[in-house]
Amino acid sequence: MSDEDALMWNIEKDPVLRSTILAVAIFGSVPDWERLRRRIDRTTCFIPRLRQRVVSPPFRIAPPRWTAEPTFDIDFHLRRSRLAGPGTMRELFDALQPIATTSFDRARPLWEFTLFEGLEGPDGERAALAMKVHHSVTDGVGGMELLARFIDLVPDAPEPDAADIPAAIAPEDTGMRSIVGHSLAHNRRRVFGIAQRVPGSIARAAAGAVRNPLGTLTETIRTTRSVARTLAPATGPMSSIMLGRGLSRRLEVFDIALDDMRRAAKACEASLNDVFVAAVVGGVRRYHERHGAAPIELRMTLPINLRQGSDDAGGNRFAPARFPVPTAIDDPRERIAAIRALVREWRAEPALQMTSTLAGVLNRLPTSTTTALFGGMLKCCDFVTTNVPGAPVPVYAGGARVDRLYAFAPPAGAAFNVALISHCDICCVGMVIDTTAIPDPDVLLDCLRGGFDEVLALG
């Protein structure tokens, strides 16, 4: 397990920091269950992590590792249910709320999919597929690549040939002797690897310092300051009203036309993400005004994608940038420009490219210390914004068209997380709200809608 993935695993000692990702596909009809089941089962053969569980070595002598689950049962992870009531979207999300907050069985692979039938629709019955995955399995962008394994571009696509399924993942010996041996081997590789790299690194650094001493010193100072900004401690949230953190969650959704977002971005010479973040900031400002507060700044977490084309769908390749954003800017155009400058500045932070190294340092500490340090950083954030590109064309699963795709990303200690996935011509916005911090989630939802209306008017 990589250091980034291990960090996601270890910090769950604090249940507020549970890193569960929930994505929900809303179908235009009810998919063929057996066809969908075969396709997802086949997908688990191509992505080993879906048939593996986590084994933690004793005494933290090495990071946790993935090992094959010899008793893997697809029917434990893939379930089928039916909404008991009239099948409204609110009923669906009420049924999903406990799924989003319940922790995984750590003795099994860390994912669960549930098909909910009985969802009402304009043309008859619809269904929804709730896809719950632990963050140590993959991140948002990687999750979209995983999803692509079992969707089609046409409703009547032929099923893949079973002959190309790889051989079953061989179970490993998970006995204590094997774990300790693996851990010791890992540490040997780590120590010897560092020992082999250090002389070359020192030589290169020394050569660089000789050729350009001022440039080397400047870059060292810049990197040091960047790390200090990235790990800067905080004593509490900047919000005066979104206080307290708990385990109860509220799921909310709304849709925005993608063309409207693009027109607003074009009018401001900004990106779609800049418009999205500025809309959320405007909505949070409105929420504070409703409660008689007027913050100058609030602290936001923005996951920055570091995934390269050569990276596989598994694992985490993102950096959580934390920084204050201005909430006192009245003019939405000026707010977008300020957000654009801030995000560009943080994307260029050298420390973000050191995420793996920093995670490795935290993972070497006792779990309680790691959880306290990292948890303290995250719980001091007021909100999280997440933007993941989705499918630009219609897609199908089990023969049914996917009409909407919502992501419910973990608040990770913040008051709420708002995630946007672009799907065809719609921006699907999903919110996970900590109701201890925000006891009136309907008010927050209304305020966020107002924040989007404000920036979309620019287009």
ChimeraX attribute file (.defattr): number of C-alpha atoms within 10 A of each C-alpha:
attribute: neighborCount
match mode: 1-to-1
recipient: residues
	/A:1	18
	/A:2	16
	/A:3	23
	/A:4	23
	/A:5	24
	/A:6	23
	/A:7	24
	/A:8	21
	/A:9	21
	/A:10	22
	/A:11	24
	/A:12	17
	/A:13	15
	/A:14	13
	/A:15	15
	/A:16	21
	/A:17	24
	/A:18	25
	/A:19	23
	/A:20	25
	/A:21	23
	/A:22	27
	/A:23	22
	/A:24	22
	/A:25	19
	/A:26	23
	/A:27	26
	/A:28	22
	/A:29	22
	/A:30	22
	/A:31	23
	/A:32	12
	/A:33	15
	/A:34	10
	/A:35	14
	/A:36	19
	/A:37	17
	/A:38	16
	/A:39	18
	/A:40	20
	/A:41	19
	/A:42	18
	/A:43	18
	/A:44	20
	/A:45	16
	/A:46	18
	/A:47	16
	/A:48	15
	/A:49	24
	/A:50	24
	/A:51	26
	/A:52	23
	/A:53	20
	/A:54	21
	/A:55	17
	/A:56	17
	/A:57	18
	/A:58	13
	/A:59	7
	/A:60	14
	/A:61	14
	/A:62	21
	/A:63	22
	/A:64	22
	/A:65	18
	/A:66	18
	/A:67	21
	/A:68	23
	/A:69	21
	/A:70	16
	/A:71	9
	/A:72	15
	/A:73	13
	/A:74	17
	/A:75	12
	/A:76	12
	/A:77	18
	/A:78	19
	/A:79	16
	/A:80	12
	/A:81	11
	/A:82	15
	/A:83	16
	/A:84	12
	/A:85	10
	/A:86	11
	/A:87	19
	/A:88	14
	/A:89	16
	/A:90	12
	/A:91	14
	/A:92	23
	/A:93	18
	/A:94	15
	/A:95	15
	/A:96	19
	/A:97	17
	/A:98	13
	/A:99	18
	/A:100	27
	/A:101	20
	/A:102	12
	/A:103	15
	/A:104	17
	/A:105	10
	/A:106	10
	/A:107	11
	/A:108	20
	/A:109	25
	/A:110	23
	/A:111	22
	/A:112	20
	/A:113	21
	/A:114	19
	/A:115	21
	/A:116	22
	/A:117	22
	/A:118	21
	/A:119	25
	/A:120	17
	/A:121	15
	/A:122	7
	/A:123	8
	/A:124	11
	/A:125	15
	/A:126	20
	/A:127	26
	/A:128	26
	/A:129	22
	/A:130	26
	/A:131	22
	/A:132	22
	/A:133	23
	/A:134	21
	/A:135	27
	/A:136	25
	/A:137	26
	/A:138	22
	/A:139	24
	/A:140	26
	/A:141	21
	/A:142	21
	/A:143	21
	/A:144	18
	/A:145	16
	/A:146	19
	/A:147	16
	/A:148	16
	/A:149	15
	/A:150	20
	/A:151	21
	/A:152	19
	/A:153	14
	/A:154	14
	/A:155	16
	/A:156	12
	/A:157	13
	/A:158	8
	/A:159	11
	/A:160	12
	/A:161	7
	/A:162	9
	/A:163	6
	/A:164	9
	/A:165	13
	/A:166	10
	/A:167	8
	/A:168	13
	/A:169	18
	/A:170	10
	/A:171	13
	/A:172	13
	/A:173	12
	/A:174	13
	/A:175	8
	/A:176	11
	/A:177	10
	/A:178	13
	/A:179	20
	/A:180	16
	/A:181	12
	/A:182	15
	/A:183	21
	/A:184	14
	/A:185	13
	/A:186	15
	/A:187	15
	/A:188	12
	/A:189	12
	/A:190	13
	/A:191	12
	/A:192	12
	/A:193	11
	/A:194	12
	/A:195	11
	/A:196	11
	/A:197	11
	/A:198	12
	/A:199	11
	/A:200	11
	/A:201	12
	/A:202	11
	/A:203	11
	/A:204	12
	/A:205	14
	/A:206	14
	/A:207	13
	/A:208	15
	/A:209	14
	/A:210	11
	/A:211	11
	/A:212	12
	/A:213	14
	/A:214	12
	/A:215	12
	/A:216	17
	/A:217	13
	/A:218	12
	/A:219	13
	/A:220	12
	/A:221	12
	/A:222	15
	/A:223	17
	/A:224	14
	/A:225	15
	/A:226	18
	/A:227	18
	/A:228	12
	/A:229	15
	/A:230	22
	/A:231	16
	/A:232	11
	/A:233	14
	/A:234	13
	/A:235	9
	/A:236	17
	/A:237	22
	/A:238	19
	/A:239	21
	/A:240	14
	/A:241	16
	/A:242	21
	/A:243	17
	/A:244	16
	/A:245	17
	/A:246	14
	/A:247	15
	/A:248	16
	/A:249	23
	/A:250	22
	/A:251	21
	/A:252	21
	/A:253	19
	/A:254	14
	/A:255	16
	/A:256	18
	/A:257	15
	/A:258	16
	/A:259	14
	/A:260	20
	/A:261	24
	/A:262	18
	/A:263	16
	/A:264	23
	/A:265	23
	/A:266	15
	/A:267	13
	/A:268	20
	/A:269	14
	/A:270	18
	/A:271	15
	/A:272	18
	/A:273	21
	/A:274	23
	/A:275	27
	/A:276	28
	/A:277	27
	/A:278	28
	/A:279	25
	/A:280	22
	/A:281	29
	/A:282	29
	/A:283	24
	/A:284	24
	/A:285	26
	/A:286	22
	/A:287	24
	/A:288	19
	/A:289	13
	/A:290	13
	/A:291	10
	/A:292	10
	/A:293	14
	/A:294	16
	/A:295	17
	/A:296	14
	/A:297	17
	/A:298	21
	/A:299	22
	/A:300	25
	/A:301	24
	/A:302	22
	/A:303	19
	/A:304	17
	/A:305	19
	/A:306	15
	/A:307	16
	/A:308	8
	/A:309	5
	/A:310	6
	/A:311	12
	/A:312	15
	/A:313	22
	/A:314	21
	/A:315	22
	/A:316	27
	/A:317	23
	/A:318	20
	/A:319	21
	/A:320	16
	/A:321	20
	/A:322	23
	/A:323	18
	/A:324	15
	/A:325	20
	/A:326	18
	/A:327	21
	/A:328	15
	/A:329	16
	/A:330	10
	/A:331	11
	/A:332	22
	/A:333	21
	/A:334	13
	/A:335	24
	/A:336	28
	/A:337	16
	/A:338	16
	/A:339	22
	/A:340	20
	/A:341	13
	/A:342	16
	/A:343	18
	/A:344	11
	/A:345	10
	/A:346	18
	/A:347	18
	/A:348	11
	/A:349	18
	/A:350	17
	/A:351	24
	/A:352	23
	/A:353	14
	/A:354	14
	/A:355	20
	/A:356	20
	/A:357	14
	/A:358	17
	/A:359	19
	/A:360	17
	/A:361	12
	/A:362	21
	/A:363	23
	/A:364	15
	/A:365	13
	/A:366	13
	/A:367	17
	/A:368	12
	/A:369	14
	/A:370	20
	/A:371	22
	/A:372	15
	/A:373	16
	/A:374	18
	/A:375	19
	/A:376	16
	/A:377	21
	/A:378	26
	/A:379	23
	/A:380	23
	/A:381	26
	/A:382	28
	/A:383	28
	/A:384	29
	/A:385	21
	/A:386	22
	/A:387	23
	/A:388	17
	/A:389	13
	/A:390	19
	/A:391	14
	/A:392	11
	/A:393	9
	/A:394	16
	/A:395	20
	/A:396	20
	/A:397	28
	/A:398	24
	/A:399	22
	/A:400	23
	/A:401	22
	/A:402	23
	/A:403	17
	/A:404	21
	/A:405	25
	/A:406	26
	/A:407	26
	/A:408	25
	/A:409	26
	/A:410	27
	/A:411	29
	/A:412	24
	/A:413	29
	/A:414	28
	/A:415	27
	/A:416	28
	/A:417	24
	/A:418	26
	/A:419	24
	/A:420	29
	/A:421	23
	/A:422	22
	/A:423	23
	/A:424	19
	/A:425	15
	/A:426	21
	/A:427	26
	/A:428	22
	/A:429	23
	/A:430	25
	/A:431	26
	/A:432	26
	/A:433	28
	/A:434	27
	/A:435	19
	/A:436	16
	/A:437	19
	/A:438	20
	/A:439	13
	/A:440	13
	/A:441	20
	/A:442	12
	/A:443	14
	/A:444	21
	/A:445	19
	/A:446	13
	/A:447	23
	/A:448	23
	/A:449	18
	/A:450	19
	/A:451	24
	/A:452	22
	/A:453	16
	/A:454	17
	/A:455	25
	/A:456	23
	/A:457	12
	/A:458	16
	/A:459	14
